[in-house]
Amino acid sequence: MPIRIGLLLYPNFQLLDAAGVTAAFEIAGTLGEAAYEMTPLSQHGGLVRSSSGMALETVPFATARSFDTLVVVGGEGHVTAMDCPELQGFIRHHAGTARRICSVCTGAFLLAAAGLLDGRRATTHWQQAGALKARFPKIRVSAEAIHVQDGPVWTSAGISAGIDMALALVTEDLGADIGRRTAQQMVVFYHRPGGQSQFSALLEMGSTQDRFSGLLGWIRSNLQQRLTVDVLASQVGMSPRNFSRNFRGAVGMSPARAVEKLRLEAARERVERSTLPIEAIAVMTGFHDPERMRRAFLREFHQPPQAVRRNAADNLG
């Protein structure tokens, strides 16, 4: 019996949000015993235009049957869609009947508006994470995660991250072999870890001040050192107090947090791409104590270094 997937659209949705997950389910359905049945939905049915101008044919969600999984896509139109009581009622109804409720990118705002994310971990596109947290303070927003599962609710980051989420759903439904073969057909990574960062630490901390941009590069090249505020301030010729205040204003986080994020990025790269012992990587990246590095991984990626390494090996398998 096919697994029924409802794909909820609205005017000015993001086409790739819809197409990416649809392709993953379509291909997986040709490989597994249980095929997927996809149903594009909208409030009124008919053609719904995406933000690109291309349109998809939909059925009215009032006439829709029950679904195993409901996927709410993102896009420019999510702000208007949040204020549609019929759409919100539809999402809340199916949250009580479907096995899973999912969102891609800013589709998380629609789940949040329906009250489905209160008290849960969730993610969205990194550029919208702050707005999601500000508008819905009861959500524990994981701004960097590619996708997050909290109970029956799944959320994913921007656009292509919906494919990662769909592959995780396929693996849950049909097993790791089908998930891996689906990824191979799509020429994408299989099981890219949900906690993996959406973007590099240096990109996130891009500073408008040249001396701090240079400092960030220096930090990344000297992670083994004891990188205190005094040490960092001396690199740019500032007093520690003045440095801390100006650094936070320019970079958007404290010096200690910036150092940890750069250490985490370097450590993760070595964990995923080498066979070096975890203890050696902890020393090389300035954590020194492997337990300290493990706690930092759990805070940032929600999994220990050993799990990150196993997931990376799966990608190559």
Disulfide bonds with the S-S distance in Angstrom:
none
